[in-house]
Amino acid sequence: MSLEPKGIIPAMVTPFDKDFQLNEAALRRLTGYLIDGGVHGVFAIGSQGEFYALTREEKKRIMEIVVEESNSTVPVYVGTGALTTREAVLLTQMAEEIGADAVSVLTPFFISPSQDELYEYYVTIAKSTKLPVLLYTNPDRTGVNMSVELVSKLSKIDNIIGIKDSTGDLSLTAEYIRNTNPGFSVLSGRDTLVFGTLSYGGQGAIAASANVVPKLVVEIYEAFTKGDIERSREAQLRLAPLRIAFALGSFPAVIKDALRLIGFDVGSTRAPIKPISGAKAEALRKVLRDLSVL
């Protein structure tokens, strides 16, 4: 596989209008804003993008818009994870037909597949497509873990090229890195651990906070790769309060709230999740003021 997942790849929100329908104009604007911010790829239809709340037709349209708007300037990653292998294969093949550069496949959720069942899930998806496949583990959301042994085994499959690690466990991240070959990309999915992941030998991050402050998140990576370790660390510390502010509301509302506060009308999350308000909204405003984006 020629694609090497690396750098900062924003986990994009999905903009909605006041009737909670897909806001195509806002999605185009957001894609351009992120690319102008220096990101190294874009990732649509992930957890931050409310994939669980979208119909297959909406996912198709999002793929089309992001691929068109990016215009091959950066790789487009598309989330195609699903509860069943069949649905994940259908979404992956759709992404390939539309022209995505790679897919990111979350473990199933609600159900609790074994490690052997997860292996078959990913192998079946990988065999169904010519696209590069990025594994995606987020046990806090799914209740499903991916062992080091499983990731090591999957990394030997030609078109499985990396993993988005949202465990928040840097020791596990380090083990993923240690037990896979150098061509396998380990990306942080926890925005507070971008610097730590890079320090262990990871290749970057798929970061939700990059929707709001793409240049700051990119600075962590760019400074690190240029050998300016202190500047990279300082950028990570500046970013931390925004990621910690996720706790002000129910996931994934806070990044959409932050985008609206800085003048980006991306609408609200689909019910039952609601925007934050009152003292929590004021706390988020303070974070954004401290970042000089409000």
Buried (B, 14 or more C-beta within 10 A) or exposed (E): BEBBBBBBBBBBBBBBBEEEEBBBEBBBBBBBBBBEBBBBBBBBBBBBBBBBBBEEEBBBBBBBBBBEBBEEBBBBBBBBBBEEBEBBBBBBBBBBEBBBBBBBBBBBBEEEBEBEBBBEBBBBBBEBBEBBBBBBBBBEBBEBBBBBEBBBBBBEBEBBBBBBBBBBBBEBBBBBBEBBEEEBBBBBBBBBBBBBBBBBEBBBBBBBBBBBBBBBBBBBBBBBBEEBEEBBBBBBEBBBBBBEBBEBBBBBBBBBBBBBBBEBBBBBBEEEBEBBEEEBBEEBBEBBEEBEBB
